[in-house]
């Protein structure tokens, strides 16, 4: 079972390739590939079809540590700044 980012790497695709082939926006495709967004059942079907793999062979869901979301959005504050 592989994640979408692994499938992208195996296919040597960019986010834009996935977005086009699965009829997603670039932003949604990126969020799914980074594990920040769990795709809907319809999106899962389109993504699996784009990669030519069964839906059951893809690991869906959040893979990003929630603590990293704040860091990615706002950066790391030094302890003395808190």
C-alpha positions as CSV (number, residue, x, y, z in Angstrom):
1,X,0.0,0.0,0.0
2,X,1.4,3.4,-1.0
3,X,0.6,7.0,-0.3
4,X,-0.2,9.5,-3.0
5,X,3.3,11.1,-2.7
6,X,5.0,7.8,-3.2
7,X,2.8,7.1,-6.3
8,X,3.7,10.6,-7.6
9,X,7.4,9.7,-7.2
10,X,7.0,6.3,-8.9
11,X,5.2,7.9,-11.8
12,X,7.7,10.8,-12.0
13,X,4.7,13.2,-12.0
14,X,4.5,16.7,-10.7
15,X,1.5,17.9,-8.6
16,X,0.1,19.5,-11.8
17,X,0.1,16.2,-13.6
18,X,-1.9,14.6,-10.9
19,X,-4.3,17.5,-10.8
20,X,-4.9,17.4,-14.5
21,X,-5.3,13.6,-14.7
22,X,-7.6,13.4,-11.6
23,X,-9.6,16.5,-12.4
24,X,-8.4,18.3,-9.2
25,X,-7.2,21.8,-8.5
26,X,-3.5,22.1,-8.0
27,X,-4.1,23.2,-4.4
28,X,-6.2,20.1,-3.6
29,X,-3.8,17.7,-5.3
30,X,-0.9,19.2,-3.3
31,X,-2.8,19.0,0.0
32,X,-3.6,15.3,-0.7
33,X,-0.1,14.5,-1.7
34,X,1.3,16.1,1.4
35,X,-1.1,14.3,3.6
36,X,-2.9,17.5,4.7
37,X,-6.3,16.5,3.1
38,X,-8.2,13.3,3.0
39,X,-9.8,13.0,-0.4
40,X,-13.5,12.3,-0.8
41,X,-14.6,8.9,-2.2
42,X,-15.0,10.4,-5.6
43,X,-11.6,12.0,-5.5
44,X,-10.1,8.7,-4.4
45,X,-11.6,7.0,-7.4
46,X,-10.2,9.6,-9.8
47,X,-6.8,9.5,-8.2
48,X,-6.6,5.8,-8.3
49,X,-7.7,5.7,-11.9
50,X,-5.1,8.3,-12.8
51,X,-2.4,6.1,-11.3
52,X,-4.1,2.9,-12.8
53,X,-4.2,1.3,-9.3
54,X,-7.1,-0.1,-7.3
55,X,-8.4,2.3,-4.7
56,X,-7.7,-0.3,-2.0
57,X,-4.0,-0.2,-2.9
58,X,-3.6,3.5,-1.8
59,X,-3.1,4.6,1.7
60,X,-5.5,7.5,2.2
61,X,-5.7,10.0,5.0
62,X,-3.7,12.5,7.0
63,X,0.0,11.7,7.2
64,X,1.2,15.0,8.5
65,X,1.8,15.4,12.2
66,X,-0.7,18.0,13.3
67,X,2.0,19.8,15.3
68,X,3.8,20.5,12.0
69,X,0.8,22.3,10.5
70,X,1.2,25.3,12.8
71,X,5.0,25.3,12.2
72,X,4.4,25.2,8.4
73,X,2.0,28.1,8.6
74,X,3.6,30.3,11.2
75,X,7.2,29.2,11.6
76,X,9.0,28.2,14.8
77,X,9.0,30.7,17.7
78,X,11.9,30.7,20.0
79,X,10.9,29.8,23.6
80,X,12.0,33.3,24.8
81,X,9.4,34.9,22.4
82,X,6.5,33.0,23.9
